[in-house]
Amino acid sequence: MKAEVTCAVHFLMNFLRSSRDMEQQTLRLERFSQILINLLCDHYRSHWFPDKPFRGSGYRCLRINDMLMDPLLAKAGQLVNIALEEMQLLLPSELTVWVDPGEVSYRIGEEGSICVLYDGATETISETKLSALDLLNCKMRMHNQNTSRQRTADFNRNDVTVQA
């Protein structure tokens, strides 16, 4: 369980480190990381079934949806004085992380692809230490998609029918 939880937390930490303000607060981020690992391990302990990895998967899912922060992420942030608003700015507005025995995967956005971070069957960890630039590019793509959809909606709302 520790390997899967640690992988998920390191993935989330990369988003938080993408901010210059947070980058300079290494000690606070390390405390956040350790607290979140402990919270998740305690939370998952009675819902961890290595022989049936998908059993309890919903319980082990970390979710950020429309700016609603997962309670465990919010609690870890609160314990190290990272404001909820700051976390909401740094983490994707739509993020799902599944922490299952033998596998950690994630999806950014409701329409995003599911990507595997950790595969215990092959004991490989995908690039969990993504560069800040990669994360920013990913966040910018999501932001641009949302902005583009909003512009299209605004354009369609303001569409004028010209009569001959």
C-alpha positions as CSV (number, residue, x, y, z in Angstrom):
1,M,0.0,0.0,0.0
2,K,2.8,2.4,0.8
3,A,4.3,2.3,-2.7
4,E,0.9,3.1,-4.3
5,V,0.1,5.9,-1.9
6,T,3.5,7.4,-2.2
7,C,3.3,7.4,-6.0
8,A,-0.1,9.2,-5.8
9,V,1.2,11.8,-3.4
10,H,4.3,12.4,-5.4
11,F,2.1,13.0,-8.5
12,L,0.0,15.5,-6.6
13,M,3.1,17.2,-5.2
14,N,4.3,18.0,-8.7
15,F,1.3,20.2,-9.3
16,L,1.9,22.0,-6.0
17,R,5.6,22.5,-6.8
18,S,4.7,24.1,-10.1
19,S,4.1,27.4,-8.4
20,R,7.0,29.6,-7.7
21,D,5.6,30.5,-4.3
22,M,5.2,26.9,-3.3
23,E,8.6,25.9,-4.8
24,Q,10.3,28.1,-2.2
25,Q,8.5,26.4,0.6
26,T,10.1,23.0,0.4
27,L,9.8,22.1,4.1
28,R,6.1,22.9,4.2
29,L,5.5,20.8,1.0
30,E,7.5,17.9,2.5
31,R,5.3,18.0,5.6
32,F,2.2,18.1,3.5
33,S,3.5,15.1,1.6
34,Q,4.2,13.0,4.8
35,I,0.9,14.0,6.3
36,L,-1.0,13.1,3.2
37,I,0.7,9.7,3.0
38,N,-0.2,9.0,6.6
39,L,-3.8,10.1,6.2
40,L,-4.3,8.0,3.0
41,C,-2.7,4.9,4.5
42,D,-4.9,5.2,7.6
43,H,-8.0,5.9,5.5
44,Y,-7.3,2.9,3.1
45,R,-6.2,0.4,5.7
46,S,-9.6,-1.3,6.1
47,H,-10.3,-1.0,2.4
48,W,-7.2,-2.5,0.9
49,F,-7.7,-5.9,-0.8
50,P,-4.7,-7.0,-2.8
51,D,-6.5,-10.2,-3.9
52,K,-9.4,-8.1,-5.3
53,P,-7.8,-4.8,-6.3
54,F,-11.0,-3.1,-7.6
55,R,-13.0,-3.8,-4.5
56,G,-13.2,-0.5,-2.6
57,S,-11.8,1.4,-5.5
58,G,-14.3,4.2,-5.1
59,Y,-13.4,4.6,-1.5
60,R,-9.7,5.0,-2.4
61,C,-10.4,7.5,-5.2
62,L,-9.1,11.1,-4.7
63,R,-11.3,13.5,-6.4
64,I,-11.4,17.2,-7.2
65,N,-14.5,18.2,-9.1
66,D,-15.7,21.7,-9.9
67,M,-13.5,23.2,-7.2
68,L,-14.7,20.8,-4.6
69,M,-11.5,19.5,-2.9
70,D,-11.2,15.9,-1.7
71,P,-11.5,16.0,2.1
72,L,-8.2,14.3,2.7
73,L,-6.3,16.7,0.5
74,A,-8.0,19.6,2.2
75,K,-7.2,18.2,5.6
76,A,-3.5,17.7,4.8
77,G,-3.4,21.3,3.4
78,Q,-5.1,22.7,6.5
79,L,-2.6,20.9,8.8
80,V,0.4,22.7,7.1
81,N,-1.4,26.0,6.5
82,I,-1.8,25.7,2.8
83,A,-5.0,27.6,2.0
84,L,-7.7,25.7,0.2
85,E,-7.9,28.5,-2.4
86,E,-4.2,28.1,-3.1
87,M,-4.6,24.4,-3.6
88,Q,-7.5,25.0,-5.9
89,L,-5.4,27.3,-8.0
90,L,-2.5,24.8,-8.3
91,L,-4.4,21.6,-8.8
92,P,-6.5,20.8,-11.9
93,S,-10.2,21.8,-11.4
94,E,-11.1,18.2,-12.5
95,L,-8.8,15.5,-11.3
96,T,-9.4,11.9,-10.3
97,V,-6.6,9.7,-8.8
98,W,-7.4,6.0,-8.2
99,V,-5.1,4.3,-5.7
100,D,-5.6,0.6,-6.0
101,P,-3.5,-2.4,-4.9
102,G,-0.9,-2.8,-7.6
103,E,-2.0,0.2,-9.7
104,V,-2.3,4.0,-9.4
105,S,-4.0,5.9,-12.3
106,Y,-5.3,9.3,-12.9
107,R,-7.5,11.4,-15.2
108,I,-7.5,15.1,-15.7
109,G,-10.8,16.5,-16.8
110,E,-14.0,14.5,-17.2
111,E,-13.2,13.8,-20.8
112,G,-9.5,13.0,-20.3
113,S,-7.8,9.7,-20.8
114,I,-6.9,7.5,-17.9
115,C,-3.2,7.3,-17.4
116,V,-1.4,4.7,-15.3
117,L,1.2,6.1,-12.9
118,Y,2.2,2.9,-11.2
119,D,1.9,-0.7,-12.3
120,G,2.8,-3.1,-9.5
121,A,2.6,-6.1,-11.9
122,T,5.7,-4.9,-13.6
123,E,6.9,-2.9,-10.7
124,T,7.3,0.2,-12.8
125,I,6.5,3.8,-11.9
126,S,5.7,6.0,-14.9
127,E,7.1,9.5,-15.0
128,T,5.7,10.7,-11.7
129,K,8.2,13.4,-11.5
130,L,6.9,15.3,-14.4
131,S,8.6,18.6,-15.0
132,A,6.8,21.8,-13.9
133,L,6.7,22.7,-17.6
134,D,4.9,19.5,-18.6
135,L,2.3,20.1,-15.8
136,L,1.9,23.7,-16.8
137,N,1.4,22.7,-20.4
138,C,-1.2,20.2,-19.3
139,K,-3.0,22.7,-17.1
140,M,-2.8,25.3,-20.0
141,R,-4.4,22.8,-22.4
142,M,-7.2,22.1,-20.0
143,H,-7.7,25.9,-19.4
144,N,-7.6,26.6,-23.1
145,Q,-10.2,23.9,-23.7
146,N,-12.5,25.3,-21.0
147,T,-11.9,28.9,-22.4
148,S,-12.6,27.8,-25.9
149,R,-15.9,26.0,-24.9
150,Q,-16.9,29.2,-23.0
151,R,-16.2,31.4,-26.0
152,T,-18.2,29.1,-28.2
153,A,-21.1,29.1,-25.8
154,D,-20.9,32.9,-25.6
155,F,-20.8,33.2,-29.4
156,N,-23.8,30.9,-29.8
157,R,-25.7,32.8,-27.2
158,N,-25.0,36.1,-29.0
159,D,-25.7,34.7,-32.4
160,V,-28.0,37.0,-34.4
161,T,-30.2,35.8,-37.2
162,V,-30.1,38.1,-40.2
163,Q,-33.4,38.2,-42.1
164,A,-33.4,39.0,-45.8
